[in-house]
Amino acid sequence: MVEQEIWKIITNQEWRELYKNLYIVADIKRKRLEWIGHVVRMDQGRTDKKIFESKPEGSRRRGRPRLRWLEDVEKDQWEKVKRWRYKAVDRENGRR
């Protein structure tokens, strides 16, 4: 006999209680910054670095351009971290 699962919509308050008041959005933004710093410091031969620095050629579709991941990260940190690429390369000073 197969037991049916009951799905429930969880409120924001229930999520906070479940994860002990962690702010998931802030954690995601922090992890994105950690990853982008890691990619900036990678060797030039790594595939991740090549993709990050690539400039696609050709024409784009009509309409509003899609939001790129890098633009989203820069928007998150626009007021907090100026010149983030230089700070990412200088790892010791960038952590402050």
ABEGO torsion letter per residue (X at the ends): XBBBBBBBBBBAAAAAAAAGGBBAAAAAAAAAAAAAAAAAABBAABAAAAAAABBBBEBBBBEBBBBBAAAAAAAAAAAABBGAAAAAABAAAAAX
